[in-house]
Amino acid sequence: MSLFRFLKGKWLFLVASLFTALFCGVLLTGLGADLYASFFVSGVFVAGLFAALLLEYLQKRRFYQELEQNLQALDRKYLLAETLEEPDFPEGQLCWRALCEAGRSMNDEIAACRRAEEEYREYVEVWVHEVKTPIASALLLAENHPGEVSSAMIRELRRIDALVEQSMFYARSRQVEKDYLLRRITLSELVSSALRRSAGLLIESHAAVERAGLDESVAADPKWIDFILSQLLTNSVKYAGQPLRLRFEGKAEPECVVLAVTDNGPGIPPEDLPRVCEKGFTGKNGRSGTRASGMGLYLCRVLCEKMGMNFAVESPPEGGTRALLRFPRSSLIEGVCYENVRKP
């Protein structure tokens, strides 16, 4: 708060005080007092007035400067009152109490929203586990009665199962840390697990799989990585041509280990690449007849970020699409993995 703004807020008081000082000087002169004495008394009055205003300004400036600085520094603005001490002047006390009440109300609202979100997440997880049972039963029945109709039914049931599982991982994506266990595992093991999981889909697509450099080991949670790789495989089957060709390649870098998953699909248009991992974005390929939800790559990116990894998508000049998973190297991660291995 500048001195000019402070005095501007006091303009009525200043005008009245100066008029009073002038009136007192004129009155003293009219009563026979010496002119210089009258001006001296009026000057002392005005000087005392400005001294009091200066002290008030310095007191308020300290509080308002702290308020403005803390407001700019805070990410969660509703916690502003927690960073301030209660001031000594009445206007500041009123402002501080209002901020405290607003912050308390906001905290209550946030707590209520978090409870509702947690309840909904738990409901989705329970629903997913319940609905997977009839899906598995229907798959078993269809597989035990082979035929053209059964084959089509199996494909649709697998798609339903994948979408149901996607909804569960989406519900868990904001709280990955509650179900996250790091351990040392090779890229080859992660890739093999994902291929087994999507075996039926890949066989139908006559997929040819190439591997290279997968002996590198990384610190990861196999369950979450398995889901991410399954999403990438589903996208490859959905968009790539026939026969499908997949290449899994590992590469060690100074700060991380990179797993590249490349297919022979149509690639991603340059204008879509910056937004391809946004929530709900389907792009040109997604609007060309395929049933795209725009959630697969978004979930891959979110889950990788939650696990401290980096996820990126490229469209190589030779065609196709390449997804890059970067597993960080860290002494802290190594320590966590070592402790997990030691646990019985």
VOGU-3710 file (C-alpha; in Angstrom, 3 decimals, decimal comma):
1> mslfrflkgk> 0,000/0,000/0,000  1,521/3,318/-1,110  1,437/6,515/0,967  -0,596/8,237/-1,749  -3,292/5,555/-1,638  -3,359/5,742/2,153  -3,773/9,542/2,169  -6,345/9,294/-0,617  -8,434/7,124/1,673  -8,125/9,787/4,382
11> wlflvaslft> -9,005/12,787/2,195  -12,172/13,721/4,068  -10,377/13,576/7,416  -7,478/15,626/6,030  -9,743/18,317/4,580  -11,678/18,602/7,842  -8,467/18,745/9,915  -6,839/21,402/7,727  -10,029/23,463/7,785  -10,079/23,156/11,593
21> alfcgvlltg> -6,426/24,270/11,862  -7,113/27,253/9,604  -10,225/28,169/11,563  -8,314/27,995/14,886  -5,564/30,244/13,490  -8,072/32,812/12,270  -9,974/32,628/15,563  -6,817/33,174/17,646  -5,844/36,126/15,477  -9,325/37,610/15,841
31> lgadlyasff> -9,098/37,280/19,614  -5,962/39,421/19,580  -3,248/36,754/19,536  -0,051/37,431/17,668  -0,205/36,351/14,012  2,981/34,279/14,290  1,677/32,619/17,455  -1,556/31,719/15,677  0,351/30,188/12,759  2,624/28,318/15,190
41> vsgvfvaglf> -0,341/26,757/17,011  -1,953/25,772/13,711  1,379/24,370/12,449  1,848/22,273/15,598  -1,678/20,926/15,138  -1,026/20,004/11,496  2,390/18,476/12,322  0,873/16,320/15,059  -1,858/15,276/12,670  0,611/14,156/9,989
51> aallleylqk> 2,824/12,395/12,558  -0,157/10,364/13,750  -1,099/9,553/10,154  2,479/8,485/9,380  2,543/6,086/12,341  -0,822/4,660/11,284  0,432/4,255/7,700  3,577/2,405/8,787  1,519/0,077/10,989  -0,974/-0,753/8,245
61> rrfyqeleqn> 1,623/-0,954/5,476  3,448/-3,760/7,284  0,268/-5,846/7,495  -0,948/-5,191/3,943  2,480/-5,796/2,404  2,731/-9,126/4,208  -0,794/-9,979/3,052  -0,008/-9,163/-0,591  3,336/-10,997/-0,598  1,865/-14,132/0,993
71> lqaldrkyll> -1,062/-14,052/-1,417  1,294/-14,027/-4,397  3,459/-16,814/-2,953  0,633/-19,202/-2,021  -0,688/-21,819/-4,431  -3,725/-22,436/-2,237  -5,032/-18,933/-1,660  -7,637/-20,041/0,872  -4,810/-20,721/3,361  -3,825/-17,038/3,398
81> aetleepdfp> -5,111/-16,379/6,929  -2,871/-19,168/8,281  0,219/-17,222/7,189  -0,764/-13,914/8,847  -0,664/-12,727/12,437  -3,667/-10,849/13,796  -2,971/-7,108/13,344  -3,363/-4,406/16,021  -5,693/-1,996/14,202  -9,488/-2,553/13,941
91> egqlcwralc> -9,781/-2,648/10,122  -6,984/-5,199/9,880  -8,540/-7,343/12,612  -11,851/-7,345/10,741  -10,072/-8,316/7,501  -8,051/-11,043/9,257  -11,147/-12,563/10,898  -13,015/-12,515/7,586  -10,095/-14,332/5,920  -10,016/-16,899/8,742
101> eagrsmndei> -13,737/-17,555/8,378  -13,492/-17,803/4,579  -10,532/-20,196/4,857  -12,361/-22,336/7,409  -15,416/-22,523/5,159  -13,262/-23,450/2,162  -11,489/-26,182/4,150  -14,878/-27,630/5,121  -15,995/-27,603/1,475  -12,773/-29,271/0,338
111> aacrraeeey> -13,079/-31,941/3,030  -16,674/-32,647/1,967  -15,653/-32,894/-1,708  -12,798/-35,238/-0,845  -15,119/-37,470/1,182  -17,603/-37,586/-1,685  -14,818/-38,332/-4,175  -13,418/-41,086/-1,958  -16,866/-42,654/-1,558  -17,416/-42,542/-5,321
121> reyvevwvhe> -13,975/-44,054/-5,977  -14,686/-46,879/-3,533  -18,067/-47,463/-5,181  -16,466/-47,657/-8,642  -13,856/-50,144/-7,412  -16,517/-52,342/-5,799  -18,676/-52,116/-8,924  -15,736/-53,079/-11,157  -14,929/-56,134/-9,045  -18,597/-57,167/-9,038
131> vktpiasall> -19,146/-56,710/-12,774  -15,956/-58,582/-13,689  -17,475/-61,819/-12,380  -20,357/-62,008/-14,918  -18,013/-60,845/-17,686  -15,581/-63,664/-16,872  -18,478/-66,146/-16,761  -19,777/-64,954/-20,135  -16,286/-65,262/-21,625  -15,956/-68,806/-20,299
141> laenhpgevs> -19,340/-69,794/-21,739  -18,494/-68,300/-25,133  -15,095/-70,018/-25,238  -16,711/-73,372/-24,374  -19,125/-73,015/-27,311  -16,915/-72,092/-30,267  -18,472/-70,664/-33,376  -18,717/-67,515/-35,469  -21,181/-65,851/-33,089  -19,133/-66,896/-30,073
151> samirelrri> -15,973/-65,397/-31,577  -17,707/-62,067/-32,129  -19,135/-62,229/-28,615  -15,695/-62,955/-27,142  -14,243/-59,899/-28,896  -16,976/-57,646/-27,517  -16,723/-59,124/-24,019  -12,979/-58,535/-23,994  -13,590/-54,962/-25,060  -16,124/-54,515/-22,251
161> dalveqsmfy> -13,659/-56,025/-19,788  -10,931/-53,617/-20,936  -13,239/-50,602/-20,603  -14,366/-51,699/-17,144  -10,756/-52,059/-16,052  -9,948/-48,663/-17,554  -12,680/-47,109/-15,416  -11,155/-48,686/-12,300  -7,680/-47,362/-13,067  -9,152/-43,948/-13,812
171> arsrqvekdy> -10,842/-43,951/-10,403  -7,517/-44,880/-8,775  -5,394/-42,500/-10,836  -5,596/-39,664/-8,281  -4,445/-41,900/-5,429  -1,818/-44,145/-6,988  0,292/-44,020/-3,808  -2,344/-46,046/-1,893  -1,808/-49,089/-4,112  1,753/-48,720/-5,330
181> llrritlsel> 4,655/-51,084/-4,662  8,028/-50,582/-6,343  10,257/-53,543/-7,091  13,180/-54,304/-9,355  12,030/-55,916/-12,613  13,374/-56,219/-16,159  11,768/-54,621/-19,187  11,472/-58,099/-20,695  9,279/-59,265/-17,811  7,047/-56,188/-18,086
191> vssalrrsag> 6,623/-56,622/-21,841  5,968/-60,377/-21,588  3,266/-59,813/-18,971  1,507/-57,219/-21,141  1,707/-59,473/-24,216  0,195/-62,402/-22,312  -2,594/-60,182/-21,066  -3,448/-59,021/-24,610  -2,671/-62,334/-26,314  -6,170/-62,884/-27,713
201> llieshaave> -6,329/-59,412/-29,209  -2,861/-59,724/-30,746  -3,535/-63,173/-32,217  -6,678/-61,887/-33,945  -4,631/-59,012/-35,390  -1,893/-61,407/-36,596  0,617/-59,286/-34,709  4,353/-59,722/-35,202  6,381/-58,673/-32,169  10,035/-57,626/-32,146
211> ragldesvaa> 12,139/-57,121/-29,007  15,455/-55,407/-28,472  17,441/-54,289/-25,436  14,903/-55,509/-22,890  17,482/-56,865/-20,442  17,598/-53,518/-18,633  16,053/-53,586/-15,162  13,924/-50,771/-13,747  12,174/-49,857/-10,510  8,443/-50,079/-11,169
221> dpkwidfils> 5,100/-51,423/-10,021  4,344/-54,252/-12,507  0,564/-53,929/-12,122  0,419/-50,280/-13,167  2,966/-50,705/-15,975  1,033/-53,741/-17,210  -2,095/-51,597/-17,532  -0,205/-48,811/-19,336  1,323/-51,238/-21,848  -2,073/-52,882/-22,369
231> qlltnsvkya> -3,549/-49,482/-23,245  -0,789/-48,951/-25,792  -1,357/-52,396/-27,298  -5,104/-51,765/-27,531  -4,444/-48,493/-29,359  -2,040/-50,216/-31,744  -4,597/-52,894/-32,600  -7,297/-50,258/-33,039  -5,384/-47,967/-35,399  -2,591/-50,035/-37,001
241> gqplrlrfeg> -2,863/-51,857/-40,266  -2,899/-55,586/-40,943  -0,749/-57,406/-40,182  0,146/-55,535/-37,023  3,857/-55,096/-36,295  5,027/-54,128/-32,825  8,524/-53,340/-31,630  9,559/-53,099/-27,972  12,975/-51,546/-27,495  14,836/-50,696/-24,301
251> kaepecvvla> 17,599/-48,135/-24,022  19,728/-47,105/-21,043  20,382/-43,390/-20,590  22,360/-41,608/-17,842  19,269/-40,419/-15,953  16,695/-43,023/-16,961  15,845/-46,245/-18,787  13,618/-45,788/-21,837  11,098/-48,326/-23,115  9,915/-47,507/-26,648
261> vtdngpgipp> 6,764/-49,157/-28,034  6,431/-48,686/-31,806  3,697/-49,876/-34,180  3,122/-49,700/-37,941  -0,060/-47,649/-37,762  -0,928/-44,505/-39,718  0,892/-42,287/-37,230  -0,426/-39,138/-35,599  -0,943/-35,917/-37,578  1,515/-33,171/-36,491
271> edlprvcekg> -1,331/-30,891/-35,418  -2,651/-33,591/-33,043  0,653/-34,524/-31,369  0,697/-31,712/-28,749  -2,802/-32,665/-27,549  -2,784/-36,429/-27,987  -2,447/-37,061/-24,218  -5,172/-34,623/-23,205  -8,271/-35,974/-21,510  -11,005/-36,810/-24,020
281> ftgkngrsgt> -8,983/-35,787/-27,087  -9,551/-38,217/-29,980  -7,887/-36,367/-32,845  -8,190/-36,992/-36,557  -7,616/-40,748/-36,298  -10,170/-41,110/-33,502  -12,859/-39,455/-35,608  -12,219/-41,597/-38,681  -14,555/-44,423/-37,688  -12,802/-46,088/-34,757
291> rasgmglylc> -14,509/-46,068/-31,368  -12,140/-43,783/-29,477  -12,793/-42,408/-25,983  -9,707/-40,212/-25,700  -8,917/-41,712/-22,287  -6,225/-44,327/-23,013  -3,190/-42,105/-23,601  -4,457/-39,612/-21,029  -4,449/-42,332/-18,366  -0,992/-43,488/-19,470
301> rvlcekmgmn> 0,381/-39,974/-19,018  -1,350/-39,370/-15,665  -0,266/-42,707/-14,184  3,327/-42,228/-15,349  3,435/-38,769/-13,773  2,033/-40,135/-10,510  4,799/-42,751/-10,466  7,543/-40,200/-11,175  7,990/-41,391/-14,757  7,838/-39,544/-18,059
311> favesppegg> 5,458/-40,482/-20,874  5,656/-39,154/-24,422  4,207/-40,015/-27,825  5,989/-39,522/-31,149  5,169/-40,068/-34,786  8,426/-41,204/-36,489  9,170/-40,000/-40,057  9,069/-43,592/-41,326  5,458/-43,919/-40,130  3,667/-45,484/-37,199
321> trallrfprs> 3,428/-44,311/-33,617  6,035/-44,562/-30,872  5,258/-44,315/-27,152  8,171/-43,658/-24,786  8,165/-44,657/-21,115  11,080/-43,229/-19,152  11,887/-44,946/-15,856  14,047/-42,658/-13,669  17,254/-43,772/-12,004  17,429/-42,671/-8,354
331> sliegvcyen> 19,264/-43,783/-5,224  16,050/-43,176/-3,269  14,104/-45,505/-5,579  16,839/-48,106/-5,309  16,564/-47,955/-1,513  12,799/-48,388/-1,605  13,101/-51,405/-3,917  15,742/-52,946/-1,646  13,496/-52,554/1,397  10,544/-54,090/-0,473
341> vrkp> 12,658/-57,098/-1,445  13,697/-57,616/2,185  10,093/-57,673/3,421  8,791/-61,218/4,034
//
